[in-house]
Amino acid sequence: MEDIEIKRAEIEELNSRLQRLKQELEAEQQSIETDRKYTEGNSQKIHNLNVRIGALNEKSNWYNRTLADAKAKSLIMESMVNDYNSALNVYNDCLQSN
């Protein structure tokens, strides 16, 4: 049972991190969209915007990897809970048969 609680805490931490990161990504994307309107013909602004877009893409890739990790850990935890419940049911069945 302790292993399940540890896994649950890991997943909660990942989900919290994902939520913060998603908010950061959305804010940066909105900022980029706003700044994109004011870059026409200015090569320095275009370059700076492209750098920001590259950073946003990297952060987005990291978000997607972390999301996949959280989903995998959730599946593992679900399997652990199912195994625990099965063992508990077997134990309860043994108690009732005596």
N, CA, C and O atoms as CSV, one atom per row, in Angstrom:
chain,resi,resn,atom,element,x,y,z
A,1,MET,N,N,0.824,-1.190,0.000
A,1,MET,CA,C,0.000,0.000,0.000
A,1,MET,C,C,0.872,1.261,0.000
A,1,MET,O,O,0.529,2.268,-0.618
A,2,GLU,N,N,2.002,1.184,0.703
A,2,GLU,CA,C,2.908,2.336,0.762
A,2,GLU,C,C,3.449,2.683,-0.622
A,2,GLU,O,O,3.603,3.856,-0.963
A,3,ASP,N,N,3.735,1.653,-1.413
A,3,ASP,CA,C,4.220,1.889,-2.778
A,3,ASP,C,C,3.188,2.643,-3.607
A,3,ASP,O,O,3.535,3.499,-4.421
A,4,ILE,N,N,1.916,2.315,-3.392
A,4,ILE,CA,C,0.843,2.995,-4.119
A,4,ILE,C,C,0.798,4.465,-3.726
A,4,ILE,O,O,0.632,5.336,-4.580
A,5,GLU,N,N,0.946,4.740,-2.441
A,5,GLU,CA,C,0.922,6.133,-1.971
A,5,GLU,C,C,2.115,6.913,-2.506
A,5,GLU,O,O,1.987,8.088,-2.850
A,6,ILE,N,N,3.260,6.272,-2.577
A,6,ILE,CA,C,4.449,6.927,-3.134
A,6,ILE,C,C,4.221,7.252,-4.606
A,6,ILE,O,O,4.525,8.355,-5.061
A,7,LYS,N,N,3.682,6.282,-5.347
A,7,LYS,CA,C,3.410,6.492,-6.774
A,7,LYS,C,C,2.367,7.593,-6.955
A,7,LYS,O,O,2.489,8.418,-7.860
A,8,ARG,N,N,1.341,7.608,-6.100
A,8,ARG,CA,C,0.304,8.636,-6.180
A,8,ARG,C,C,0.914,10.029,-5.947
A,8,ARG,O,O,0.563,10.983,-6.642
A,9,ALA,N,N,1.817,10.142,-4.980
A,9,ALA,CA,C,2.472,11.425,-4.705
A,9,ALA,C,C,3.321,11.867,-5.902
A,9,ALA,O,O,3.339,13.049,-6.247
A,10,GLU,N,N,4.019,10.929,-6.530
A,10,GLU,CA,C,4.811,11.254,-7.726
A,10,GLU,C,C,3.921,11.789,-8.838
A,10,GLU,O,O,4.258,12.765,-9.508
A,11,ILE,N,N,2.786,11.138,-9.022
A,11,ILE,CA,C,1.860,11.545,-10.084
A,11,ILE,C,C,1.268,12.916,-9.787
A,11,ILE,O,O,1.135,13.745,-10.687
A,12,GLU,N,N,0.913,13.158,-8.529
A,12,GLU,CA,C,0.375,14.470,-8.159
A,12,GLU,C,C,1.397,15.573,-8.409
A,12,GLU,O,O,1.045,16.651,-8.888
A,13,GLU,N,N,2.665,15.306,-8.085
A,13,GLU,CA,C,3.729,16.282,-8.331
A,13,GLU,C,C,3.892,16.532,-9.827
A,13,GLU,O,O,4.018,17.678,-10.256
A,14,LEU,N,N,3.888,15.470,-10.614
A,14,LEU,CA,C,3.997,15.623,-12.068
A,14,LEU,C,C,2.821,16.420,-12.623
A,14,LEU,O,O,3.006,17.298,-13.467
A,15,ASN,N,N,1.620,16.118,-12.155
A,15,ASN,CA,C,0.442,16.839,-12.639
A,15,ASN,C,C,0.489,18.313,-12.260
A,15,ASN,O,O,0.080,19.170,-13.043
A,16,SER,N,N,0.985,18.609,-11.068
A,16,SER,CA,C,1.135,20.002,-10.647
A,16,SER,C,C,2.144,20.723,-11.537
A,16,SER,O,O,1.913,21.852,-11.969
A,17,ARG,N,N,3.257,20.059,-11.802
A,17,ARG,CA,C,4.286,20.625,-12.679
A,17,ARG,C,C,3.736,20.834,-14.090
A,17,ARG,O,O,4.005,21.850,-14.730
A,18,LEU,N,N,2.966,19.861,-14.561
A,18,LEU,CA,C,2.372,19.962,-15.898
A,18,LEU,C,C,1.397,21.129,-15.987
A,18,LEU,O,O,1.354,21.836,-16.994
A,19,GLN,N,N,0.621,21.325,-14.941
A,19,GLN,CA,C,-0.344,22.426,-14.948
A,19,GLN,C,C,0.376,23.777,-15.023
A,19,GLN,O,O,-0.015,24.654,-15.794
A,20,ARG,N,N,1.426,23.935,-14.217
A,20,ARG,CA,C,2.200,25.184,-14.258
A,20,ARG,C,C,2.843,25.383,-15.627
A,20,ARG,O,O,2.810,26.481,-16.182
A,21,LEU,N,N,3.416,24.334,-16.158
A,21,LEU,CA,C,4.084,24.411,-17.458
A,21,LEU,C,C,3.092,24.741,-18.566
A,21,LEU,O,O,3.403,25.517,-19.469
A,22,LYS,N,N,1.907,24.159,-18.499
A,22,LYS,CA,C,0.887,24.445,-19.507
A,22,LYS,C,C,0.498,25.919,-19.471
A,22,LYS,O,O,0.318,26.540,-20.519
A,23,GLN,N,N,0.368,26.481,-18.271
A,23,GLN,CA,C,0.050,27.907,-18.147
A,23,GLN,C,C,1.169,28.764,-18.730
A,23,GLN,O,O,0.906,29.753,-19.414
A,24,GLU,N,N,2.414,28.384,-18.461
A,24,GLU,CA,C,3.558,29.112,-19.020
A,24,GLU,C,C,3.554,29.038,-20.546
A,24,GLU,O,O,3.783,30.040,-21.224
A,25,LEU,N,N,3.295,27.857,-21.073
A,25,LEU,CA,C,3.267,27.683,-22.529
A,25,LEU,C,C,2.174,28.533,-23.168
A,25,LEU,O,O,2.396,29.172,-24.197
A,26,GLU,N,N,1.004,28.536,-22.560
A,26,GLU,CA,C,-0.105,29.324,-23.107
A,26,GLU,C,C,0.210,30.816,-23.068
A,26,GLU,O,O,-0.069,31.536,-24.026
A,27,ALA,N,N,0.793,31.281,-21.960
A,27,ALA,CA,C,1.139,32.698,-21.842
A,27,ALA,C,C,2.200,33.085,-22.872
A,27,ALA,O,O,2.093,34.129,-23.515
A,28,GLU,N,N,3.214,32.248,-23.024
A,28,GLU,CA,C,4.281,32.544,-23.991
A,28,GLU,C,C,3.742,32.513,-25.418
A,28,GLU,O,O,4.127,33.337,-26.248
A,29,GLN,N,N,2.863,31.573,-25.699
A,29,GLN,CA,C,2.287,31.491,-27.041
A,29,GLN,C,C,1.465,32.745,-27.349
A,29,GLN,O,O,1.532,33.270,-28.460
A,30,GLN,N,N,0.703,33.218,-26.390
A,30,GLN,CA,C,-0.069,34.447,-26.590
A,30,GLN,C,C,0.856,35.637,-26.803
A,30,GLN,O,O,0.598,36.492,-27.650
A,31,SER,N,N,1.936,35.687,-26.027
A,31,SER,CA,C,2.900,36.772,-26.160
A,31,SER,C,C,3.556,36.748,-27.540
A,31,SER,O,O,3.738,37.792,-28.167
A,32,ILE,N,N,3.906,35.563,-28.004
A,32,ILE,CA,C,4.515,35.428,-29.330
A,32,ILE,C,C,3.533,35.870,-30.404
A,32,ILE,O,O,3.912,36.581,-31.335
A,33,GLU,N,N,2.290,35.461,-30.288
A,33,GLU,CA,C,1.282,35.852,-31.276
A,33,GLU,C,C,1.108,37.370,-31.302
A,33,GLU,O,O,0.956,37.960,-32.372
A,34,THR,N,N,1.129,37.996,-30.142
A,34,THR,CA,C,1.015,39.456,-30.077
A,34,THR,C,C,2.229,40.118,-30.715
A,34,THR,O,O,2.087,41.039,-31.519
A,35,ASP,N,N,3.434,39.644,-30.354
A,35,ASP,CA,C,4.663,40.238,-30.879
A,35,ASP,C,C,4.829,39.996,-32.375
A,35,ASP,O,O,5.462,40.793,-33.068
A,36,ARG,N,N,4.270,38.914,-32.869
A,36,ARG,CA,C,4.378,38.587,-34.293
A,36,ARG,C,C,3.778,39.698,-35.155
A,36,ARG,O,O,4.234,39.931,-36.274
A,37,LYS,N,N,2.774,40.370,-34.645
A,37,LYS,CA,C,2.103,41.446,-35.390
A,37,LYS,C,C,3.023,42.646,-35.621
A,37,LYS,O,O,2.813,43.434,-36.543
A,38,TYR,N,N,4.053,42.775,-34.763
A,38,TYR,CA,C,4.900,43.970,-34.807
A,38,TYR,C,C,6.311,43.691,-35.313
A,38,TYR,O,O,7.223,44.475,-35.052
A,39,THR,N,N,6.501,42.594,-36.028
A,39,THR,CA,C,7.854,42.255,-36.495
A,39,THR,C,C,8.074,42.534,-37.974
A,39,THR,O,O,9.193,42.397,-38.467
A,40,GLU,N,N,7.056,42.910,-38.666
A,40,GLU,CA,C,7.136,43.052,-40.121
A,40,GLU,C,C,8.307,43.941,-40.548
A,40,GLU,O,O,8.391,45.108,-40.167
A,41,GLY,N,N,9.193,43.369,-41.335
A,41,GLY,CA,C,10.293,44.129,-41.906
A,41,GLY,C,C,11.455,44.389,-40.966
A,41,GLY,O,O,12.442,44.994,-41.385
A,42,ASN,N,N,11.382,43.962,-39.721
A,42,ASN,CA,C,12.454,44.204,-38.766
A,42,ASN,C,C,13.169,42.875,-38.510
A,42,ASN,O,O,12.672,42.011,-37.788
A,43,SER,N,N,14.348,42.735,-39.122
A,43,SER,CA,C,15.049,41.448,-39.060
A,43,SER,C,C,15.459,41.079,-37.631
A,43,SER,O,O,15.449,39.901,-37.275
A,44,GLN,N,N,15.818,42.064,-36.817
A,44,GLN,CA,C,16.206,41.761,-35.432
A,44,GLN,C,C,15.005,41.239,-34.639
A,44,GLN,O,O,15.130,40.278,-33.880
A,45,LYS,N,N,13.849,41.871,-34.817
A,45,LYS,CA,C,12.643,41.409,-34.117
A,45,LYS,C,C,12.227,40.023,-34.608
A,45,LYS,O,O,11.778,39.186,-33.825
A,46,ILE,N,N,12.380,39.792,-35.900
A,46,ILE,CA,C,12.048,38.477,-36.461
A,46,ILE,C,C,12.976,37.415,-35.877
A,46,ILE,O,O,12.535,36.328,-35.504
A,47,HIS,N,N,14.270,37.744,-35.803
A,47,HIS,CA,C,15.238,36.807,-35.222
A,47,HIS,C,C,14.885,36.508,-33.765
A,47,HIS,O,O,14.853,35.347,-33.358
A,48,ASN,N,N,14.622,37.551,-32.985
A,48,ASN,CA,C,14.277,37.362,-31.572
A,48,ASN,C,C,13.009,36.522,-31.421
A,48,ASN,O,O,12.919,35.669,-30.538
A,49,LEU,N,N,12.049,36.771,-32.281
A,49,LEU,CA,C,10.806,36.008,-32.245
A,49,LEU,C,C,11.063,34.537,-32.582
A,49,LEU,O,O,10.496,33.642,-31.955
A,50,ASN,N,N,11.914,34.297,-33.568
A,50,ASN,CA,C,12.252,32.915,-33.927
A,50,ASN,C,C,12.962,32.192,-32.786
A,50,ASN,O,O,12.743,30.999,-32.575
A,51,VAL,N,N,13.808,32.906,-32.055
A,51,VAL,CA,C,14.478,32.318,-30.888
A,51,VAL,C,C,13.433,31.938,-29.840
A,51,VAL,O,O,13.491,30.852,-29.263
A,52,ARG,N,N,12.487,32.832,-29.601
A,52,ARG,CA,C,11.425,32.554,-28.623
A,52,ARG,C,C,10.556,31.381,-29.070
A,52,ARG,O,O,10.145,30.560,-28.250
A,53,ILE,N,N,10.281,31.306,-30.362
A,53,ILE,CA,C,9.480,30.196,-30.888
A,53,ILE,C,C,10.232,28.877,-30.701
A,53,ILE,O,O,9.635,27.865,-30.333
A,54,GLY,N,N,11.531,28.893,-30.953
A,54,GLY,CA,C,12.341,27.692,-30.736
A,54,GLY,C,C,12.318,27.251,-29.281
A,54,GLY,O,O,12.194,26.062,-28.986
A,55,ALA,N,N,12.439,28.214,-28.373
A,55,ALA,CA,C,12.389,27.900,-26.941
A,55,ALA,C,C,11.010,27.364,-26.558
A,55,ALA,O,O,10.899,26.429,-25.766
A,56,LEU,N,N,9.973,27.955,-27.119
A,56,LEU,CA,C,8.610,27.484,-26.857
A,56,LEU,C,C,8.440,26.049,-27.349
A,56,LEU,O,O,7.834,25.223,-26.666
A,57,ASN,N,N,8.968,25.758,-28.515
A,57,ASN,CA,C,8.870,24.396,-29.051
A,57,ASN,C,C,9.599,23.389,-28.167
A,57,ASN,O,O,9.099,22.289,-27.933
A,58,GLU,N,N,10.777,23.761,-27.678
A,58,GLU,CA,C,11.521,22.877,-26.777
A,58,GLU,C,C,10.742,22.639,-25.489
A,58,GLU,O,O,10.645,21.511,-25.006
A,59,LYS,N,N,10.190,23.715,-24.943
A,59,LYS,CA,C,9.404,23.592,-23.716
A,59,LYS,C,C,8.156,22.749,-23.968
A,59,LYS,O,O,7.747,21.971,-23.107
A,60,SER,N,N,7.562,22.898,-25.124
A,60,SER,CA,C,6.385,22.111,-25.490
A,60,SER,C,C,6.742,20.627,-25.613
A,60,SER,O,O,5.980,19.762,-25.182
A,61,ASN,N,N,7.894,20.345,-26.199
A,61,ASN,CA,C,8.359,18.955,-26.293
A,61,ASN,C,C,8.587,18.363,-24.908
A,61,ASN,O,O,8.231,17.212,-24.652
A,62,TRP,N,N,9.180,19.150,-24.017
A,62,TRP,CA,C,9.406,18.698,-22.645
A,62,TRP,C,C,8.065,18.435,-21.958
A,62,TRP,O,O,7.918,17.444,-21.243
A,63,TYR,N,N,7.097,19.312,-22.170
A,63,TYR,CA,C,5.750,19.133,-21.615
A,63,TYR,C,C,5.163,17.806,-22.104
A,63,TYR,O,O,4.622,17.036,-21.310
A,64,ASN,N,N,5.270,17.543,-23.392
A,64,ASN,CA,C,4.713,16.307,-23.952
A,64,ASN,C,C,5.394,15.063,-23.387
A,64,ASN,O,O,4.736,14.055,-23.126
A,65,ARG,N,N,6.717,15.135,-23.198
A,65,ARG,CA,C,7.427,13.998,-22.599
A,65,ARG,C,C,6.998,13.793,-21.149
A,65,ARG,O,O,6.805,12.658,-20.713
A,66,THR,N,N,6.851,14.877,-20.407
A,66,THR,CA,C,6.428,14.787,-19.013
A,66,THR,C,C,5.000,14.267,-18.914
A,66,THR,O,O,4.684,13.483,-18.020
A,67,LEU,N,N,4.142,14.698,-19.823
A,67,LEU,CA,C,2.765,14.215,-19.859
A,67,LEU,C,C,2.740,12.706,-20.118
A,67,LEU,O,O,1.988,11.977,-19.471
A,68,ALA,N,N,3.548,12.246,-21.048
A,68,ALA,CA,C,3.619,10.808,-21.332
A,68,ALA,C,C,4.121,10.041,-20.111
A,68,ALA,O,O,3.634,8.949,-19.816
A,69,ASP,N,N,5.094,10.612,-19.403
A,69,ASP,CA,C,5.621,9.990,-18.191
A,69,ASP,C,C,4.532,9.898,-17.124
A,69,ASP,O,O,4.396,8.871,-16.458
A,70,ALA,N,N,3.762,10.965,-16.962
A,70,ALA,CA,C,2.680,10.969,-15.971
A,70,ALA,C,C,1.627,9.924,-16.323
A,70,ALA,O,O,1.115,9.236,-15.440
A,71,LYS,N,N,1.305,9.805,-17.594
A,71,LYS,CA,C,0.317,8.801,-18.015
A,71,LYS,C,C,0.835,7.388,-17.746
A,71,LYS,O,O,0.086,6.527,-17.284
A,72,ALA,N,N,2.107,7.156,-18.034
A,72,ALA,CA,C,2.693,5.836,-17.792
A,72,ALA,C,C,2.682,5.512,-16.302
A,72,ALA,O,O,2.359,4.390,-15.912
A,73,LYS,N,N,3.034,6.488,-15.470
A,73,LYS,CA,C,3.026,6.263,-14.023
A,73,LYS,C,C,1.606,6.022,-13.520
A,73,LYS,O,O,1.400,5.230,-12.600
A,74,SER,N,N,0.634,6.695,-14.112
A,74,SER,CA,C,-0.763,6.476,-13.727
A,74,SER,C,C,-1.194,5.048,-14.049
A,74,SER,O,O,-1.893,4.412,-13.260
A,75,LEU,N,N,-0.777,4.552,-15.204
A,75,LEU,CA,C,-1.105,3.171,-15.568
A,75,LEU,C,C,-0.456,2.178,-14.611
A,75,LEU,O,O,-1.068,1.180,-14.229
A,76,ILE,N,N,0.779,2.456,-14.229
A,76,ILE,CA,C,1.474,1.583,-13.280
A,76,ILE,C,C,0.750,1.601,-11.943
A,76,ILE,O,O,0.534,0.553,-11.333
A,77,MET,N,N,0.374,2.800,-11.484
A,77,MET,CA,C,-0.327,2.897,-10.209
A,77,MET,C,C,-1.667,2.169,-10.275
A,77,MET,O,O,-2.047,1.479,-9.328
A,78,GLU,N,N,-2.375,2.317,-11.374
A,78,GLU,CA,C,-3.658,1.634,-11.540
A,78,GLU,C,C,-3.470,0.120,-11.460
A,78,GLU,O,O,-4.274,-0.580,-10.843
A,79,SER,N,N,-2.413,-0.375,-12.080
A,79,SER,CA,C,-2.109,-1.799,-12.018
A,79,SER,C,C,-1.784,-2.222,-10.585
A,79,SER,O,O,-2.212,-3.286,-10.137
A,80,MET,N,N,-1.030,-1.393,-9.871
A,80,MET,CA,C,-0.692,-1.688,-8.482
A,80,MET,C,C,-1.956,-1.742,-7.623
A,80,MET,O,O,-2.100,-2.627,-6.779
A,81,VAL,N,N,-2.864,-0.801,-7.836
A,81,VAL,CA,C,-4.122,-0.774,-7.083
A,81,VAL,C,C,-4.938,-2.021,-7.396
A,81,VAL,O,O,-5.495,-2.643,-6.491
A,82,ASN,N,N,-5.011,-2.388,-8.666
A,82,ASN,CA,C,-5.755,-3.594,-9.050
A,82,ASN,C,C,-5.157,-4.845,-8.407
A,82,ASN,O,O,-5.890,-5.708,-7.926
A,83,ASP,N,N,-3.831,-4.943,-8.399
A,83,ASP,CA,C,-3.165,-6.083,-7.761
A,83,ASP,C,C,-3.455,-6.107,-6.263
A,83,ASP,O,O,-3.729,-7.163,-5.693
A,84,TYR,N,N,-3.392,-4.941,-5.635
A,84,TYR,CA,C,-3.675,-4.844,-4.201
A,84,TYR,C,C,-5.112,-5.266,-3.918
A,84,TYR,O,O,-5.366,-6.031,-2.988
A,85,ASN,N,N,-6.054,-4.765,-4.724
A,85,ASN,CA,C,-7.460,-5.108,-4.524
A,85,ASN,C,C,-7.700,-6.602,-4.735
A,85,ASN,O,O,-8.485,-7.211,-4.009
A,86,SER,N,N,-7.040,-7.184,-5.708
A,86,SER,CA,C,-7.173,-8.632,-5.944
A,86,SER,C,C,-6.663,-9.424,-4.746
A,86,SER,O,O,-7.310,-10.369,-4.295
A,87,ALA,N,N,-5.508,-9.033,-4.239
A,87,ALA,CA,C,-4.946,-9.717,-3.071
A,87,ALA,C,C,-5.862,-9.549,-1.863
A,87,ALA,O,O,-6.047,-10.488,-1.089
A,88,LEU,N,N,-6.427,-8.376,-1.699
A,88,LEU,CA,C,-7.340,-8.114,-0.588
A,88,LEU,C,C,-8.606,-8.961,-0.721
A,88,LEU,O,O,-9.110,-9.492,0.268
A,89,ASN,N,N,-9.114,-9.083,-1.938
A,89,ASN,CA,C,-10.300,-9.918,-2.164
A,89,ASN,C,C,-10.009,-11.385,-1.849
A,89,ASN,O,O,-10.839,-12.063,-1.243
A,90,VAL,N,N,-8.848,-11.874,-2.252
A,90,VAL,CA,C,-8.463,-13.254,-1.946
A,90,VAL,C,C,-8.376,-13.439,-0.438
A,90,VAL,O,O,-8.857,-14.438,0.097
A,91,TYR,N,N,-7.771,-12.487,0.239
A,91,TYR,CA,C,-7.654,-12.545,1.695
A,91,TYR,C,C,-9.036,-12.563,2.343
A,91,TYR,O,O,-9.294,-13.376,3.230
A,92,ASN,N,N,-9.920,-11.678,1.909
A,92,ASN,CA,C,-11.269,-11.621,2.474
A,92,ASN,C,C,-12.043,-12.902,2.188
A,92,ASN,O,O,-12.790,-13.381,3.041
A,93,ASP,N,N,-11.869,-13.459,0.994
A,93,ASP,CA,C,-12.523,-14.726,0.660
A,93,ASP,C,C,-12.037,-15.846,1.575
A,93,ASP,O,O,-12.825,-16.689,2.004
A,94,CYS,N,N,-10.739,-15.854,1.870
A,94,CYS,CA,C,-10.181,-16.864,2.774
A,94,CYS,C,C,-10.765,-16.714,4.174
A,94,CYS,O,O,-11.089,-17.706,4.826
A,95,LEU,N,N,-10.898,-15.471,4.634
A,95,LEU,CA,C,-11.468,-15.231,5.962
A,95,LEU,C,C,-12.915,-15.706,6.033
A,95,LEU,O,O,-13.336,-16.287,7.033
A,96,GLN,N,N,-13.664,-15.459,4.978
A,96,GLN,CA,C,-15.081,-15.825,4.966
A,96,GLN,C,C,-15.282,-17.332,4.841
A,96,GLN,O,O,-16.294,-17.857,5.305
A,97,SER,N,N,-14.347,-18.027,4.229
A,97,SER,CA,C,-14.495,-19.471,4.044
A,97,SER,C,C,-14.167,-20.244,5.313
A,97,SER,O,O,-14.506,-21.421,5.428
A,98,ASN,N,N,-13.516,-19.596,6.255
A,98,ASN,CA,C,-13.158,-20.271,7.525
A,98,ASN,C,C,-14.247,-20.192,8.510
A,98,ASN,O,O,-14.112,-20.704,9.621
